[in-house]
Amino acid sequence: MSDAIKHECGIALIRLRKPYQYYIDKYGTHLYGINKLYLLMEKQVNRGQDGAGVANIKIDVPPGHRYISRYRSVASQPVADIFQKINKKFRKALKKNKDKARDARWLQENLAFTGEVLMGHLRYGTHGANEIENCHPMLRQNNWRSRNLVIAGNFNMTNVDELFKKLVSLGQHPKDEVDTVTVMEKIGHFLDEENQRVFDRFKGIYENPDLSDIIEDNMDLKRVLHRSCRDFDGGYAMVGMTGFGAAFVARDPSGIRPAYYYADDEVVVVASEKPAIKTAFNVEYDQIHEVKPGHALIVDKYGEYGEHEFVKPTEKRSCSFERIYFSRASDPDIYSERKMLGKLLIPQILQEIDYDLENTVFSYIPNTAETAFFGMVEGLEEHLAKQRKKAIMEGILFEKDLDRVLSFRPRVEKLVSKDVKLRTFITDDSQRDEMVSHVYDTTFEVIRKGVDNVVVIDDSIVRGTTLEKSILKMLDRLGPKKIIIVSSAPQIRFPDCYGIDMSKMKEFVAFRATLQLLKESGLDNRVDEIYAQCVAAIESGNASAVNYVKALYEPFTHEQISNKVADIVTPKDLKADVAVIFQTVENLRKACPNHSGDWYFTGDYPTPGGNKVVNKAFVNYMEGKGVRAY
């Protein structure tokens, strides 16, 4: 509850399909593309606040002029920092050349970021220090324009070790063994081979410098991507630009990571979220399309585009956390899905409060759970409507009873608000929890002490530490009889290895609850047996075949684990009773039928690498290793 989960990163791509002068003449500014990229990134800033980066390619500028520009930042507001620098560069250059502000040729030959292909990236780091070198876009440079490559992505690979060894076997000497470098170098290797293939085909027919243009016109990016990505195991949405202006966005075969695009006669646009495209280009949602799993949207040097299958698609397993938490709820589909998640919790909530709505106050933890809260209230209203109908049908003899039935509404209050101005600098452990608890403010005197129940919904409960150290203590000061904590997401039982910062088993309160249940039930030996199975599978190279960790949870019901979570997170000195309700996996699938990626809840991973990661993560836990399992 209010434990920050690091998002998957955000990507953006803009291809201006007409000459640069066209946009200056039509829109009255040389900043059309840059302004649109800024909007795309600012509207996705929820996806990455550790850093940001932009890159730009100019098409067909004369030799001797720069055609690739890149800025990256790890400032506290990286997107603003980058675009302030770009604007400063423009202002400085035009200060003495005001007459050139509408001259596309002069601008492109003298100013950076005046190209037709623009890329943006927002970073939420799941691995590596928060340093500029870890920020995308990554650049692979060469003096041949067609061998230059710029890459940014929203991805994590589970088989980095294998991919690294593959690069070494190809004769490369990668500078780092991380997925970002490995992915770029692998694509770069096959981009080089494609250059050589086309060169060999046309040498002797054409001479330089014409041969360079012939190579660029005959490069097969679909072939490059197929050869590069066919052995990737992970979730990814990658955006790439070549030095000659061709670009692509490639999506993993299970559709784990999101990518959407819009195109008209002026632009081709790609982003991680649909609302960003709608806002930046003022288009209708039905004009925005999803890049299909296993496909790449490829835009050639001339601005022509198409979707091409580069790896065979598998069952679509799009990340359900995108719907629960990550993506903005301004997307109409996500908004309705989050409301449904709240509504589907009503039967569990009513049972927990013994249907006592008169003495129950409903609220939420700001701010991402707000939409699910609206759905919960809507579900309560529907329940009351049925009760009114039933009461009337059965016949009410007294007018005052009828008035009470017809006028009753759920008691809804904003009990918790976050003080964004308050920061904690206390490092002393004895004082830190106390200071953290004051990050939240509470609304007093709306709860009848010792009488009312309090139901508070949030989007997810991961570690449970914020609940124990802050939220529950704060709510207890209001004097409720009972506190019911509700998660619109199911119990997080397994690590994620495709983009979310949830990689260590010990961090999951549902996992800790299950271990306690096993101990209390005299089933400790099950833990040792599963550990032995995982170790044997890893040593034999078969760890990708089966998720052995699923067996830990089999002896217990959903409710038993939820009840044990409540025991774990309840401080010893709390006066109120505490209950914890989690969304069921069945209801998650009802609410989000088109996004069935639920491996962190079910352990059903979409790639073999997921099984390997969970087995290794459990071994790491048992051996006391606090490292990622991939």
C-alpha positions as CSV (number, residue, x, y, z in Angstrom):
1,M,0.0,0.0,0.0
2,S,1.6,3.2,-1.3
3,D,4.9,1.2,-1.7
4,A,6.2,2.8,-4.9
5,I,6.6,0.3,-7.7
6,K,9.0,1.5,-10.3
7,H,7.3,1.7,-13.7
8,E,8.2,0.3,-17.0
9,C,10.0,3.0,-19.0
10,G,8.4,5.2,-21.6
11,I,9.3,5.6,-25.3
12,A,8.4,8.2,-28.0
13,L,9.1,8.4,-31.7
14,I,8.1,11.1,-34.2
15,R,8.9,10.9,-38.0
16,L,8.1,14.0,-39.9
17,R,7.0,12.8,-43.3
18,K,7.3,16.0,-45.2
19,P,10.3,18.3,-45.7
20,Y,11.4,20.4,-42.7
21,Q,10.4,23.6,-44.5
22,Y,6.8,22.4,-44.7
23,Y,6.3,22.5,-40.9
24,I,7.9,26.0,-40.6
25,D,5.6,27.3,-43.3
26,K,2.4,25.6,-42.0
27,Y,2.9,26.0,-38.2
28,G,5.0,29.1,-38.1
29,T,7.8,27.6,-36.1
30,H,11.0,25.6,-36.6
31,L,10.2,23.9,-33.2
32,Y,7.2,21.9,-34.4
33,G,8.8,18.4,-34.0
34,I,10.6,19.3,-30.8
35,N,7.5,20.8,-29.2
36,K,5.5,17.6,-30.1
37,L,8.3,15.4,-28.7
38,Y,8.2,17.4,-25.5
39,L,4.4,16.9,-25.1
40,L,4.7,13.1,-25.8
41,M,7.4,12.8,-23.1
42,E,5.8,15.1,-20.5
43,K,2.5,13.2,-20.8
44,Q,4.4,10.0,-20.1
45,V,6.6,11.4,-17.3
46,N,4.8,9.0,-14.9
47,R,6.8,6.2,-16.6
48,G,10.2,7.5,-15.7
49,Q,11.7,10.0,-13.3
50,D,15.2,8.6,-12.9
51,G,16.3,10.1,-16.2
52,A,15.4,11.0,-19.7
53,G,17.0,11.3,-23.1
54,V,16.2,12.5,-26.6
55,A,17.9,12.0,-30.0
56,N,17.4,13.4,-33.5
57,I,18.4,12.4,-37.0
58,K,18.6,14.8,-40.0
59,I,18.0,13.2,-43.4
60,D,20.2,14.2,-46.3
61,V,22.2,17.0,-44.8
62,P,25.5,17.5,-46.8
63,P,28.7,15.8,-45.6
64,G,30.6,17.9,-43.1
65,H,27.5,18.7,-41.1
66,R,26.3,16.9,-37.9
67,Y,23.2,14.8,-38.5
68,I,22.8,13.0,-35.1
69,S,22.0,15.0,-31.9
70,R,21.5,13.5,-28.5
71,Y,20.9,14.9,-25.0
72,R,20.4,12.9,-21.8
73,S,19.7,14.1,-18.2
74,V,19.5,12.7,-14.7
75,A,18.4,16.1,-13.2
76,S,15.5,16.2,-10.7
77,Q,13.2,17.1,-13.6
78,P,15.0,15.5,-16.5
79,V,12.5,16.2,-19.3
80,A,12.3,19.9,-18.5
81,D,16.1,20.0,-18.2
82,I,16.7,18.6,-21.6
83,F,14.2,20.8,-23.5
84,Q,15.4,23.9,-21.7
85,K,18.9,23.1,-23.0
86,I,17.6,22.6,-26.5
87,N,15.7,25.8,-26.5
88,K,18.7,27.7,-25.1
89,K,20.7,26.3,-28.0
90,F,18.1,27.6,-30.5
91,R,17.9,31.0,-28.9
92,K,21.7,31.5,-28.8
93,A,22.1,30.5,-32.5
94,L,19.3,32.7,-33.7
95,K,20.1,35.7,-31.6
96,K,22.5,37.0,-34.4
97,N,20.6,35.2,-37.2
98,K,17.0,36.2,-36.8
99,D,16.4,36.3,-40.5
100,K,17.3,32.5,-40.7
101,A,14.6,31.4,-38.2
102,R,12.3,30.3,-41.1
103,D,15.1,28.9,-43.4
104,A,15.0,25.1,-43.1
105,R,18.2,24.6,-45.0
106,W,20.2,27.0,-42.9
107,L,18.7,25.6,-39.7
108,Q,19.5,22.0,-40.5
109,E,23.1,22.8,-41.5
110,N,23.8,25.0,-38.5
111,L,21.6,23.8,-35.6
112,A,21.2,20.5,-33.7
113,F,17.7,18.9,-33.2
114,T,16.4,20.2,-36.6
115,G,16.0,16.7,-38.0
116,E,13.0,14.8,-39.3
117,V,13.3,11.8,-37.0
118,L,13.0,12.3,-33.2
119,M,13.2,9.9,-30.3
120,G,12.5,10.2,-26.6
121,H,13.0,8.0,-23.6
122,L,11.9,8.2,-19.9
123,R,13.9,6.0,-17.5
124,Y,12.8,4.2,-14.4
125,G,15.9,2.2,-13.5
126,T,15.3,-1.4,-12.4
127,H,19.1,-2.0,-12.5
128,G,22.2,0.1,-12.5
129,A,23.1,3.4,-10.9
130,N,21.2,6.5,-11.7
131,E,23.9,7.9,-13.9
132,I,23.8,9.5,-17.3
133,E,25.6,6.6,-18.9
134,N,22.6,4.4,-18.0
135,C,20.1,6.7,-19.7
136,H,18.7,6.0,-23.1
137,P,19.0,6.6,-26.0
138,M,22.2,4.6,-26.6
139,L,24.3,5.5,-29.6
140,R,26.4,3.2,-31.8
141,Q,28.5,5.4,-34.1
142,N,30.2,4.8,-37.4
143,N,31.6,7.0,-40.1
144,W,29.2,5.3,-42.6
145,R,25.8,6.8,-42.1
146,S,23.9,3.6,-42.6
147,R,25.9,1.9,-39.8
148,N,24.9,4.4,-37.1
149,L,22.3,3.2,-34.7
150,V,20.4,4.9,-31.9
151,I,18.4,2.7,-29.6
152,A,16.0,3.3,-26.7
153,G,13.6,0.9,-25.1
154,N,11.2,-0.3,-22.4
155,F,12.6,-3.7,-21.7
156,N,14.3,-6.3,-19.5
157,M,15.9,-9.5,-20.8
158,T,16.0,-12.6,-18.7
159,N,18.8,-14.2,-20.7
160,V,21.5,-11.5,-20.7
161,D,24.2,-14.0,-19.9
162,E,23.4,-16.1,-23.0
163,L,23.1,-13.0,-25.2
164,F,26.4,-11.7,-24.0
165,K,28.1,-15.0,-24.8
166,K,26.6,-14.9,-28.2
167,L,28.1,-11.5,-28.9
168,V,31.5,-12.8,-27.7
169,S,31.1,-15.8,-30.0
170,L,30.5,-13.4,-32.9
171,G,33.8,-11.8,-32.2
172,Q,32.6,-8.7,-30.4
173,H,34.1,-7.3,-27.1
174,P,31.1,-5.7,-25.3
175,K,32.0,-3.0,-22.8
176,D,29.4,-4.1,-20.3
177,E,27.2,-7.2,-19.5
178,V,23.8,-5.5,-19.2
179,D,20.8,-5.9,-21.3
180,T,20.8,-2.4,-22.7
181,V,24.4,-2.7,-24.1
182,T,23.8,-6.3,-25.2
183,V,20.6,-5.5,-27.1
184,M,22.2,-2.5,-28.9
185,E,25.3,-4.3,-29.8
186,K,23.4,-7.3,-31.1
187,I,21.2,-5.2,-33.3
188,G,24.2,-3.2,-34.3
189,H,26.1,-6.4,-35.3
190,F,23.3,-7.5,-37.7
191,L,22.9,-4.0,-39.0
192,D,26.6,-4.1,-40.0
193,E,26.1,-7.5,-41.6
194,E,23.1,-6.1,-43.6
195,N,25.2,-3.2,-44.8
196,Q,27.8,-5.7,-45.9
197,R,25.2,-7.9,-47.7
198,V,23.8,-5.0,-49.7
199,F,27.3,-3.6,-50.4
200,D,28.4,-7.0,-51.8
201,R,25.3,-7.1,-53.9
202,F,25.8,-3.7,-55.6
203,K,29.6,-3.2,-55.6
204,G,30.9,-3.1,-59.1
205,I,27.5,-1.9,-60.3
206,Y,27.6,1.5,-58.5
207,E,30.5,3.6,-57.4
208,N,30.9,5.7,-54.2
209,P,29.3,8.0,-53.2
210,D,26.2,6.7,-55.1
211,L,26.8,3.3,-53.5
212,S,26.0,4.7,-50.1
213,D,22.6,5.8,-51.2
214,I,21.9,2.5,-52.8
215,I,22.8,0.7,-49.6
216,E,20.4,2.9,-47.6
217,D,17.6,2.3,-50.1
218,N,18.0,-1.5,-50.0
219,M,18.5,-2.2,-46.3
220,D,16.1,-4.8,-44.9
221,L,15.4,-3.7,-41.3
222,K,12.9,-6.5,-40.8
223,R,15.7,-9.0,-41.6
224,V,18.0,-7.2,-39.2
225,L,15.4,-7.4,-36.4
226,H,14.6,-11.0,-37.0
227,R,18.3,-12.0,-36.8
228,S,18.9,-9.8,-33.8
229,C,15.8,-10.6,-31.7
230,R,15.0,-14.2,-32.4
231,D,16.8,-15.4,-29.2
232,F,15.7,-12.6,-26.9
233,D,13.8,-13.8,-23.8
234,G,12.0,-10.9,-22.1
235,G,9.5,-8.1,-22.5
236,Y,10.4,-5.3,-24.8
237,A,9.2,-2.3,-26.9
238,M,12.3,-1.0,-28.6
239,V,12.6,2.1,-30.7
240,G,15.6,2.5,-33.1
241,M,16.8,5.0,-35.6
242,T,19.5,4.5,-38.2
243,G,21.9,7.3,-39.3
244,F,20.2,7.6,-42.7
245,G,16.7,8.2,-41.2
246,A,15.0,4.8,-41.2
247,A,13.3,4.0,-37.9
248,F,11.6,1.1,-36.2
249,V,9.6,0.2,-33.1
250,A,9.8,-3.5,-32.3
251,R,7.5,-5.3,-29.8
252,D,8.1,-8.6,-28.0
253,P,6.2,-11.7,-29.3
254,S,4.0,-11.9,-26.1
255,G,3.1,-8.2,-26.3
256,I,4.3,-7.7,-22.7
257,R,5.4,-4.1,-23.1
258,P,3.1,-1.6,-24.7
259,A,3.5,0.4,-27.9
260,Y,0.9,2.4,-29.8
261,Y,1.1,4.4,-33.0
262,Y,-0.7,7.0,-35.1
263,A,0.1,8.1,-38.7
264,D,-1.2,10.6,-41.2
265,D,0.3,12.4,-44.2
266,E,2.5,14.6,-42.0
267,V,3.7,12.3,-39.2
268,V,4.2,8.8,-37.8
269,V,4.1,8.8,-34.0
270,V,4.8,6.1,-31.5
271,A,4.4,6.1,-27.7
272,S,4.0,3.8,-24.7
273,E,0.6,5.2,-23.9
274,K,-2.4,6.3,-26.1
275,P,-3.3,9.4,-24.1
276,A,0.1,10.9,-24.9
277,I,-0.5,10.6,-28.6
278,K,-4.1,11.9,-28.3
279,T,-3.0,15.0,-26.3
280,A,0.1,15.8,-28.4
281,F,-1.6,15.5,-31.8
282,N,-5.3,16.0,-31.0
283,V,-6.5,12.8,-32.6
284,E,-9.3,10.4,-31.7
285,Y,-8.6,7.2,-29.8
286,D,-9.8,5.0,-32.6
287,Q,-7.1,6.5,-34.9
288,I,-4.4,5.2,-32.5
289,H,-3.3,1.6,-33.2
290,E,-1.5,-1.0,-31.1
291,V,1.8,-2.4,-32.5
292,K,1.0,-6.1,-32.8
293,P,3.1,-8.5,-30.7
294,G,6.1,-9.9,-32.6
295,H,5.8,-7.1,-35.1
296,A,7.8,-4.0,-35.9
297,L,6.5,-0.7,-37.2
298,I,9.2,0.2,-39.7
299,V,9.5,3.7,-41.3
300,D,11.9,3.9,-44.2
301,K,14.1,6.8,-45.2
302,Y,11.3,8.3,-47.3
303,G,8.7,8.2,-44.5
304,E,6.8,5.2,-45.8
305,Y,5.7,2.9,-43.0
306,G,4.2,-0.6,-42.3
307,E,3.9,-3.3,-39.7
308,H,6.1,-6.4,-40.3
309,E,6.3,-9.6,-38.3
310,F,10.0,-10.1,-37.4
311,V,9.5,-12.9,-34.8
312,K,6.6,-15.4,-34.5
313,P,4.0,-14.0,-32.1
314,T,3.0,-16.2,-29.1
315,E,-0.1,-16.0,-26.8
316,K,-0.6,-12.3,-26.0
317,R,0.2,-11.7,-22.3
318,S,0.2,-7.9,-22.0
319,C,1.2,-6.6,-18.6
320,S,-1.9,-6.2,-16.4
321,F,0.0,-3.8,-14.1
322,E,-0.2,-1.3,-17.0
323,R,-4.0,-1.4,-16.4
324,I,-3.9,-1.5,-12.6
325,Y,-1.2,1.1,-11.9
326,F,1.3,2.2,-14.6
327,S,-0.6,3.8,-17.5
328,R,-2.6,7.0,-17.0
329,A,-6.3,6.5,-16.4
330,S,-7.1,9.2,-18.9
331,D,-7.1,6.3,-21.4
332,P,-10.9,5.5,-21.6
333,D,-10.3,1.7,-21.6
334,I,-8.0,1.8,-18.6
335,Y,-10.4,4.1,-16.8
336,S,-13.3,1.7,-17.2
337,E,-11.1,-1.3,-16.3
338,R,-9.9,0.3,-13.0
339,K,-13.4,1.2,-12.1
340,M,-14.4,-2.4,-12.7
341,L,-11.6,-3.6,-10.5
342,G,-13.1,-1.5,-7.6
343,K,-16.6,-2.6,-8.3
344,L,-15.7,-6.3,-8.3
345,L,-14.4,-6.1,-4.8
346,I,-17.8,-5.2,-3.3
347,P,-18.9,-8.8,-2.3
348,Q,-15.7,-9.3,-0.3
349,I,-16.0,-5.9,1.3
350,L,-19.6,-6.3,2.3
351,Q,-18.8,-9.7,3.8
352,E,-15.9,-8.3,5.8
353,I,-18.0,-5.4,7.3
354,D,-21.0,-7.8,7.9
355,Y,-23.1,-5.6,5.5
356,D,-23.0,-2.8,8.1
357,L,-22.9,0.2,5.7
358,E,-24.4,2.6,8.2
359,N,-21.3,2.3,10.3
360,T,-18.7,2.2,7.6
361,V,-16.7,5.0,5.9
362,F,-15.1,4.4,2.5
363,S,-11.9,6.1,1.3
364,Y,-8.7,5.6,-0.7
365,I,-5.0,6.2,-0.5
366,P,-4.1,8.9,-3.0
367,N,-3.8,9.1,-5.9
368,T,-3.5,6.2,-8.3
369,A,-6.3,4.3,-6.5
370,E,-8.8,7.1,-7.1
371,T,-10.4,5.5,-10.2
372,A,-10.8,2.1,-8.5
373,F,-12.4,3.9,-5.5
374,F,-15.0,5.4,-7.9
375,G,-15.8,1.9,-9.1
376,M,-16.1,0.7,-5.6
377,V,-18.5,3.5,-4.7
378,E,-20.5,2.7,-7.9
379,G,-20.7,-0.9,-6.9
380,L,-22.0,0.1,-3.4
381,E,-24.7,2.2,-5.1
382,E,-25.7,-0.7,-7.2
383,H,-25.9,-2.9,-4.1
384,L,-28.1,-0.3,-2.4
385,A,-30.3,0.0,-5.4
386,K,-31.0,-3.7,-5.2
387,Q,-31.7,-3.5,-1.5
388,R,-34.2,-0.6,-2.0
389,K,-36.0,-2.6,-4.7
390,K,-36.1,-5.6,-2.5
391,A,-37.5,-3.5,0.5
392,I,-40.2,-1.9,-1.6
393,M,-41.2,-5.2,-3.2
394,E,-41.5,-6.8,0.2
395,G,-43.6,-3.8,1.4
396,I,-42.6,-1.2,3.9
397,L,-45.4,-0.2,6.4
398,F,-44.0,3.0,7.8
399,E,-43.1,6.1,5.9
400,K,-40.1,6.9,8.0
401,D,-38.6,3.5,7.2
402,L,-39.2,4.1,3.5
403,D,-37.5,7.5,3.7
404,R,-34.5,6.0,5.4
405,V,-34.2,3.3,2.8
406,L,-34.5,5.7,-0.1
407,S,-32.2,8.4,1.2
408,F,-29.3,6.3,2.5
409,R,-26.0,6.8,0.7
410,P,-22.6,5.2,1.3
411,R,-20.4,7.3,3.7
412,V,-17.5,8.5,1.5
413,E,-14.7,10.7,2.9
414,K,-11.2,11.6,1.9
415,L,-9.4,10.4,5.0
416,V,-5.8,10.5,3.7
417,S,-3.9,13.1,1.8
418,K,-0.2,13.2,0.9
419,D,1.9,16.2,1.9
420,V,4.2,16.4,-1.1
421,K,6.2,19.2,0.4
422,L,7.4,17.1,3.3
423,R,10.7,15.4,2.9
424,T,12.5,13.3,5.4
425,F,16.2,13.7,6.0
426,I,16.3,11.6,9.2
427,T,18.8,8.7,9.0
428,D,18.4,7.5,12.5
429,D,16.3,4.3,12.3
430,S,14.5,5.0,15.6
431,Q,13.1,8.3,14.2
432,R,12.7,7.4,10.5
433,D,9.3,5.6,10.8
434,E,7.9,8.4,12.8
435,M,8.9,11.0,10.2
436,V,7.7,8.9,7.3
437,S,4.3,8.6,8.9
438,H,3.9,12.3,8.7
439,V,4.2,12.3,4.9
440,Y,0.5,11.7,5.1
441,D,-2.2,13.9,6.6
442,T,-5.5,12.6,8.0
443,T,-8.9,14.1,8.2
444,F,-10.1,14.1,11.8
445,E,-13.5,14.1,13.4
446,V,-15.4,12.3,10.6
447,I,-15.0,8.8,12.2
448,R,-17.2,7.9,15.2
449,K,-14.7,6.4,17.6
450,G,-15.2,2.8,18.5
451,V,-18.3,2.6,16.2
452,D,-17.3,3.0,12.5
453,N,-15.4,0.7,10.2
454,V,-12.9,2.3,7.8
455,V,-12.5,0.8,4.3
456,V,-9.4,2.1,2.4
457,I,-8.6,1.0,-1.1
458,D,-5.2,1.2,-2.9
459,D,-4.0,-0.2,-6.2
460,S,-1.6,-2.8,-4.8
461,I,0.1,-4.1,-1.7
462,V,3.6,-5.2,-2.4
463,R,5.9,-5.1,0.7
464,G,3.4,-4.1,3.4
465,T,6.0,-1.9,5.2
466,T,4.3,1.4,4.5
467,L,1.1,-0.2,5.9
468,E,2.7,-1.3,9.0
469,K,5.0,1.7,9.7
470,S,2.7,4.5,8.6
471,I,-0.8,4.0,7.1
472,L,-2.4,1.8,9.8
473,K,-1.0,3.8,12.7
474,M,-2.3,7.0,11.1
475,L,-5.8,5.5,10.5
476,D,-5.9,4.1,14.0
477,R,-5.5,7.6,15.4
478,L,-9.0,8.3,14.0
479,G,-10.5,5.7,16.4
480,P,-12.2,3.3,14.1
481,K,-13.6,0.0,15.3
482,K,-12.1,-1.9,12.4
483,I,-9.7,-1.0,9.5
484,I,-10.2,-2.9,6.2
485,I,-7.4,-2.5,3.7
486,V,-8.4,-3.3,0.1
487,S,-6.0,-3.9,-2.8
488,S,-7.4,-3.6,-6.3
489,A,-4.6,-5.9,-7.4
490,P,-4.3,-9.6,-6.4
491,Q,-1.6,-10.9,-4.1
492,I,1.9,-10.3,-5.5
493,R,3.5,-13.7,-5.1
494,F,6.2,-13.9,-7.7
495,P,9.0,-11.7,-9.1
496,D,8.8,-9.8,-12.3
497,C,11.6,-9.9,-14.8
498,Y,10.2,-8.0,-17.7
499,G,10.3,-4.4,-16.6
500,I,8.9,-3.8,-13.1
501,D,11.2,-3.4,-10.1
502,M,9.9,-6.4,-8.3
503,S,12.7,-9.0,-8.4
504,K,13.3,-10.3,-4.8
505,M,11.0,-12.8,-3.1
506,K,11.6,-11.4,0.4
507,E,10.0,-8.1,-0.5
508,F,6.5,-9.6,-1.1
509,V,4.3,-9.6,2.0
510,A,2.2,-12.4,0.5
511,F,5.4,-14.6,0.2
512,R,6.3,-13.9,3.9
513,A,2.7,-14.7,4.9
514,T,2.9,-18.0,3.1
515,L,6.2,-18.9,4.8
516,Q,4.6,-18.2,8.2
517,L,1.6,-20.3,7.3
518,L,3.8,-23.2,6.3
519,K,5.7,-23.0,9.6
520,E,2.5,-22.8,11.7
521,S,1.1,-25.8,9.8
522,G,4.1,-27.9,10.3
523,L,5.0,-27.9,6.6
524,D,8.5,-26.4,6.9
525,N,9.9,-29.4,4.9
526,R,8.0,-28.1,1.8
527,V,10.3,-25.1,1.7
528,D,13.4,-27.2,1.8
529,E,12.0,-29.6,-0.8
530,I,11.3,-26.7,-3.2
531,Y,14.7,-25.2,-2.6
532,A,16.3,-28.5,-3.5
533,Q,14.2,-28.8,-6.7
534,C,15.2,-25.3,-7.7
535,V,18.9,-25.9,-7.0
536,A,18.9,-29.1,-9.0
537,A,17.1,-27.5,-11.9
538,I,19.5,-24.6,-12.0
539,E,22.6,-27.0,-11.8
540,S,21.2,-29.2,-14.6
541,G,20.3,-26.3,-16.9
542,N,16.5,-27.1,-16.7
543,A,15.4,-24.1,-14.5
544,S,13.3,-22.7,-17.4
545,A,11.0,-25.7,-17.7
546,V,8.9,-25.4,-14.5
547,N,8.1,-22.8,-11.8
548,Y,8.7,-24.9,-8.7
549,V,7.9,-22.0,-6.4
550,K,4.2,-22.2,-7.2
551,A,4.0,-25.3,-4.9
552,L,4.7,-23.1,-1.9
553,Y,1.2,-21.5,-2.1
554,E,-0.8,-24.6,-2.9
555,P,-1.7,-25.7,0.7
556,F,-3.5,-22.4,1.4
557,T,-6.5,-20.5,0.2
558,H,-6.5,-16.9,-1.1
559,E,-8.3,-15.9,2.1
560,Q,-5.9,-17.7,4.4
561,I,-2.9,-15.8,2.9
562,S,-4.8,-12.5,3.1
563,N,-5.6,-13.0,6.8
564,K,-1.9,-13.8,7.5
565,V,-0.9,-10.6,5.6
566,A,-3.2,-8.7,7.9
567,D,-1.5,-10.3,11.0
568,I,2.0,-9.4,9.6
569,V,1.2,-5.7,8.9
570,T,-0.7,-5.0,12.0
571,P,1.4,-3.1,14.6
572,K,1.3,-4.7,18.1
573,D,0.0,-1.5,19.7
574,L,-2.9,-1.0,17.3
575,K,-6.3,-0.6,18.9
576,A,-8.5,-1.3,15.8
577,D,-9.0,-4.7,14.3
578,V,-7.4,-5.1,10.9
579,A,-8.5,-7.1,7.8
580,V,-6.8,-7.2,4.3
581,I,-8.7,-7.9,1.1
582,F,-7.0,-8.6,-2.2
583,Q,-8.5,-8.7,-5.6
584,T,-9.0,-12.2,-7.0
585,V,-7.2,-13.3,-10.1
586,E,-10.5,-14.3,-11.6
587,N,-11.9,-10.8,-11.1
588,L,-8.7,-9.3,-12.5
589,R,-9.3,-11.2,-15.7
590,K,-12.9,-10.1,-15.8
591,A,-11.9,-6.4,-15.5
592,C,-9.0,-6.6,-17.9
593,P,-9.8,-9.4,-20.4
594,N,-7.3,-8.2,-23.1
595,H,-4.3,-8.0,-20.8
596,S,-3.7,-11.4,-19.4
597,G,-0.1,-10.9,-18.2
598,D,-0.5,-11.9,-14.5
599,W,2.7,-13.9,-13.8
600,Y,3.5,-11.8,-10.6
601,F,0.1,-13.0,-9.2
602,T,-0.1,-16.6,-10.7
603,G,3.5,-17.6,-11.5
604,D,2.4,-18.4,-15.1
605,Y,5.3,-16.7,-17.0
606,P,5.0,-15.9,-20.7
607,T,8.6,-16.9,-21.5
608,P,10.8,-19.8,-20.3
609,G,13.2,-17.2,-18.8
610,G,10.5,-16.3,-16.3
611,N,10.5,-19.7,-14.8
612,K,14.3,-19.6,-14.6
613,V,14.2,-16.2,-12.8
614,V,11.6,-17.2,-10.2
615,N,13.5,-20.4,-9.3
616,K,16.7,-18.5,-9.0
617,A,15.0,-15.8,-7.0
618,F,13.8,-18.4,-4.5
619,V,17.3,-19.9,-4.2
620,N,18.7,-16.4,-3.7
621,Y,16.2,-15.9,-0.8
622,M,17.1,-19.2,0.8
623,E,20.8,-18.5,0.6
624,G,20.4,-14.9,1.8
625,K,21.6,-13.3,-1.4
626,G,20.0,-9.8,-1.9
627,V,20.6,-9.6,-5.6
628,R,18.4,-9.7,-8.7
629,A,17.8,-13.1,-10.2
630,Y,18.4,-12.0,-13.8
